Amino acid sequence: MTPGTVAAPTPATAPQEDASATAAARPDPTPLPSDDPPGGQENIQSEKLPWVRISLISGVLAFTGTTLCILGARHMI
């Protein structure tokens, strides 16, 4: 190379494109079908799950309260 000439850009010296501009230019890839899609079965289970938890906790508290009342009435505690 002679003085005053400019070398062709190589991958190490080539200007880097802005990652956000590159990502915006490319469309998002189509997601592949899977066994558990993100709004499928998991969403249905999550809607039922709080009611199951509430029911179990309520049942345990009711049983504990009833047991303590019976034991207190019999002067065992």
PyMOL commands that place a pseudoatom at each C-alpha (Angstrom):
pseudoatom trace, name=CA, resn=MET, resi=1, chain=A, elem=C, hetatm=0, pos=[0.000, 0.000, 0.000]
pseudoatom trace, name=CA, resn=THR, resi=2, chain=A, elem=C, hetatm=0, pos=[1.342, 3.406, -0.910]
pseudoatom trace, name=CA, resn=PRO, resi=3, chain=A, elem=C, hetatm=0, pos=[1.061, 6.490, 1.280]
pseudoatom trace, name=CA, resn=GLY, resi=4, chain=A, elem=C, hetatm=0, pos=[-2.187, 8.364, 0.700]
pseudoatom trace, name=CA, resn=THR, resi=5, chain=A, elem=C, hetatm=0, pos=[-4.255, 5.354, -0.373]
pseudoatom trace, name=CA, resn=VAL, resi=6, chain=A, elem=C, hetatm=0, pos=[-7.042, 4.063, 1.790]
pseudoatom trace, name=CA, resn=ALA, resi=7, chain=A, elem=C, hetatm=0, pos=[-7.321, 0.378, 2.486]
pseudoatom trace, name=CA, resn=ALA, resi=8, chain=A, elem=C, hetatm=0, pos=[-10.614, -1.392, 1.876]
pseudoatom trace, name=CA, resn=PRO, resi=9, chain=A, elem=C, hetatm=0, pos=[-12.568, -1.898, 5.072]
pseudoatom trace, name=CA, resn=THR, resi=10, chain=A, elem=C, hetatm=0, pos=[-12.062, -5.272, 6.659]
pseudoatom trace, name=CA, resn=PRO, resi=11, chain=A, elem=C, hetatm=0, pos=[-14.399, -6.849, 9.212]
pseudoatom trace, name=CA, resn=ALA, resi=12, chain=A, elem=C, hetatm=0, pos=[-12.185, -5.497, 11.992]
pseudoatom trace, name=CA, resn=THR, resi=13, chain=A, elem=C, hetatm=0, pos=[-12.172, -1.924, 10.606]
pseudoatom trace, name=CA, resn=ALA, resi=14, chain=A, elem=C, hetatm=0, pos=[-15.619, -1.838, 8.983]
pseudoatom trace, name=CA, resn=PRO, resi=15, chain=A, elem=C, hetatm=0, pos=[-18.055, 0.529, 10.671]
pseudoatom trace, name=CA, resn=GLN, resi=16, chain=A, elem=C, hetatm=0, pos=[-20.380, -1.289, 13.042]
pseudoatom trace, name=CA, resn=GLU, resi=17, chain=A, elem=C, hetatm=0, pos=[-24.098, -0.915, 12.398]
pseudoatom trace, name=CA, resn=ASP, resi=18, chain=A, elem=C, hetatm=0, pos=[-26.292, 0.152, 15.258]
pseudoatom trace, name=CA, resn=ALA, resi=19, chain=A, elem=C, hetatm=0, pos=[-27.764, -3.015, 16.808]
pseudoatom trace, name=CA, resn=SER, resi=20, chain=A, elem=C, hetatm=0, pos=[-31.171, -1.424, 17.360]
pseudoatom trace, name=CA, resn=ALA, resi=21, chain=A, elem=C, hetatm=0, pos=[-31.373, -0.262, 13.741]
pseudoatom trace, name=CA, resn=THR, resi=22, chain=A, elem=C, hetatm=0, pos=[-30.416, -3.705, 12.524]
pseudoatom trace, name=CA, resn=ALA, resi=23, chain=A, elem=C, hetatm=0, pos=[-32.971, -5.371, 14.802]
pseudoatom trace, name=CA, resn=ALA, resi=24, chain=A, elem=C, hetatm=0, pos=[-35.687, -2.959, 13.686]
pseudoatom trace, name=CA, resn=ALA, resi=25, chain=A, elem=C, hetatm=0, pos=[-34.963, -3.665, 10.031]
pseudoatom trace, name=CA, resn=ARG, resi=26, chain=A, elem=C, hetatm=0, pos=[-35.334, -7.439, 10.455]
pseudoatom trace, name=CA, resn=PRO, resi=27, chain=A, elem=C, hetatm=0, pos=[-38.778, -8.880, 11.173]
pseudoatom trace, name=CA, resn=ASP, resi=28, chain=A, elem=C, hetatm=0, pos=[-39.162, -11.061, 14.243]
pseudoatom trace, name=CA, resn=PRO, resi=29, chain=A, elem=C, hetatm=0, pos=[-38.844, -14.743, 13.468]
pseudoatom trace, name=CA, resn=THR, resi=30, chain=A, elem=C, hetatm=0, pos=[-42.052, -16.704, 13.580]
pseudoatom trace, name=CA, resn=PRO, resi=31, chain=A, elem=C, hetatm=0, pos=[-42.157, -18.713, 16.810]
pseudoatom trace, name=CA, resn=LEU, resi=32, chain=A, elem=C, hetatm=0, pos=[-42.151, -22.439, 16.329]
pseudoatom trace, name=CA, resn=PRO, resi=33, chain=A, elem=C, hetatm=0, pos=[-45.119, -24.367, 17.679]
pseudoatom trace, name=CA, resn=SER, resi=34, chain=A, elem=C, hetatm=0, pos=[-44.375, -25.980, 21.006]
pseudoatom trace, name=CA, resn=ASP, resi=35, chain=A, elem=C, hetatm=0, pos=[-46.148, -28.245, 23.458]
pseudoatom trace, name=CA, resn=ASP, resi=36, chain=A, elem=C, hetatm=0, pos=[-46.894, -25.372, 25.871]
pseudoatom trace, name=CA, resn=PRO, resi=37, chain=A, elem=C, hetatm=0, pos=[-47.595, -22.132, 24.019]
pseudoatom trace, name=CA, resn=PRO, resi=38, chain=A, elem=C, hetatm=0, pos=[-47.321, -18.942, 26.094]
pseudoatom trace, name=CA, resn=GLY, resi=39, chain=A, elem=C, hetatm=0, pos=[-51.061, -18.255, 26.457]
pseudoatom trace, name=CA, resn=GLY, resi=40, chain=A, elem=C, hetatm=0, pos=[-52.384, -21.748, 26.212]
pseudoatom trace, name=CA, resn=GLN, resi=41, chain=A, elem=C, hetatm=0, pos=[-52.709, -24.283, 28.989]
pseudoatom trace, name=CA, resn=GLU, resi=42, chain=A, elem=C, hetatm=0, pos=[-50.564, -22.310, 31.441]
pseudoatom trace, name=CA, resn=ASN, resi=43, chain=A, elem=C, hetatm=0, pos=[-52.978, -19.368, 31.318]
pseudoatom trace, name=CA, resn=ILE, resi=44, chain=A, elem=C, hetatm=0, pos=[-55.988, -21.602, 32.031]
pseudoatom trace, name=CA, resn=GLN, resi=45, chain=A, elem=C, hetatm=0, pos=[-54.222, -23.252, 34.969]
pseudoatom trace, name=CA, resn=SER, resi=46, chain=A, elem=C, hetatm=0, pos=[-53.143, -19.930, 36.442]
pseudoatom trace, name=CA, resn=GLU, resi=47, chain=A, elem=C, hetatm=0, pos=[-56.771, -18.735, 36.455]
pseudoatom trace, name=CA, resn=LYS, resi=48, chain=A, elem=C, hetatm=0, pos=[-57.863, -21.799, 38.465]
pseudoatom trace, name=CA, resn=LEU, resi=49, chain=A, elem=C, hetatm=0, pos=[-54.855, -22.008, 40.761]
pseudoatom trace, name=CA, resn=PRO, resi=50, chain=A, elem=C, hetatm=0, pos=[-55.624, -19.046, 43.081]
pseudoatom trace, name=CA, resn=TRP, resi=51, chain=A, elem=C, hetatm=0, pos=[-59.085, -20.463, 43.807]
pseudoatom trace, name=CA, resn=VAL, resi=52, chain=A, elem=C, hetatm=0, pos=[-57.583, -23.826, 44.686]
pseudoatom trace, name=CA, resn=ARG, resi=53, chain=A, elem=C, hetatm=0, pos=[-55.116, -22.167, 47.041]
pseudoatom trace, name=CA, resn=ILE, resi=54, chain=A, elem=C, hetatm=0, pos=[-57.843, -20.058, 48.637]
pseudoatom trace, name=CA, resn=SER, resi=55, chain=A, elem=C, hetatm=0, pos=[-60.029, -23.145, 49.108]
pseudoatom trace, name=CA, resn=LEU, resi=56, chain=A, elem=C, hetatm=0, pos=[-57.251, -25.186, 50.696]
pseudoatom trace, name=CA, resn=ILE, resi=57, chain=A, elem=C, hetatm=0, pos=[-56.197, -22.412, 53.049]
pseudoatom trace, name=CA, resn=SER, resi=58, chain=A, elem=C, hetatm=0, pos=[-59.823, -21.728, 54.021]
pseudoatom trace, name=CA, resn=GLY, resi=59, chain=A, elem=C, hetatm=0, pos=[-60.436, -25.410, 54.670]
pseudoatom trace, name=CA, resn=VAL, resi=60, chain=A, elem=C, hetatm=0, pos=[-57.365, -25.742, 56.872]
pseudoatom trace, name=CA, resn=LEU, resi=61, chain=A, elem=C, hetatm=0, pos=[-58.284, -22.614, 58.841]
pseudoatom trace, name=CA, resn=ALA, resi=62, chain=A, elem=C, hetatm=0, pos=[-61.898, -23.776, 59.291]
pseudoatom trace, name=CA, resn=PHE, resi=63, chain=A, elem=C, hetatm=0, pos=[-60.745, -27.210, 60.489]
pseudoatom trace, name=CA, resn=THR, resi=64, chain=A, elem=C, hetatm=0, pos=[-58.211, -25.673, 62.874]
pseudoatom trace, name=CA, resn=GLY, resi=65, chain=A, elem=C, hetatm=0, pos=[-60.771, -23.215, 64.256]
pseudoatom trace, name=CA, resn=THR, resi=66, chain=A, elem=C, hetatm=0, pos=[-63.375, -25.940, 64.757]
pseudoatom trace, name=CA, resn=THR, resi=67, chain=A, elem=C, hetatm=0, pos=[-60.844, -28.210, 66.473]
pseudoatom trace, name=CA, resn=LEU, resi=68, chain=A, elem=C, hetatm=0, pos=[-59.699, -25.429, 68.808]
pseudoatom trace, name=CA, resn=CYS, resi=69, chain=A, elem=C, hetatm=0, pos=[-63.313, -24.530, 69.685]
pseudoatom trace, name=CA, resn=ILE, resi=70, chain=A, elem=C, hetatm=0, pos=[-64.161, -28.157, 70.489]
pseudoatom trace, name=CA, resn=LEU, resi=71, chain=A, elem=C, hetatm=0, pos=[-61.013, -28.614, 72.562]
pseudoatom trace, name=CA, resn=GLY, resi=72, chain=A, elem=C, hetatm=0, pos=[-61.652, -25.310, 74.357]
pseudoatom trace, name=CA, resn=ALA, resi=73, chain=A, elem=C, hetatm=0, pos=[-65.257, -26.292, 75.146]
pseudoatom trace, name=CA, resn=ARG, resi=74, chain=A, elem=C, hetatm=0, pos=[-64.083, -29.588, 76.628]
pseudoatom trace, name=CA, resn=HIS, resi=75, chain=A, elem=C, hetatm=0, pos=[-61.444, -27.706, 78.683]
pseudoatom trace, name=CA, resn=MET, resi=76, chain=A, elem=C, hetatm=0, pos=[-58.674, -29.780, 77.128]
pseudoatom trace, name=CA, resn=ILE, resi=77, chain=A, elem=C, hetatm=0, pos=[-56.604, -26.741, 76.174]
for i in range(1, 77): cmd.bond("trace and resi %d" % i, "trace and resi %d" % (i + 1))
show_as sticks, trace
zoom trace
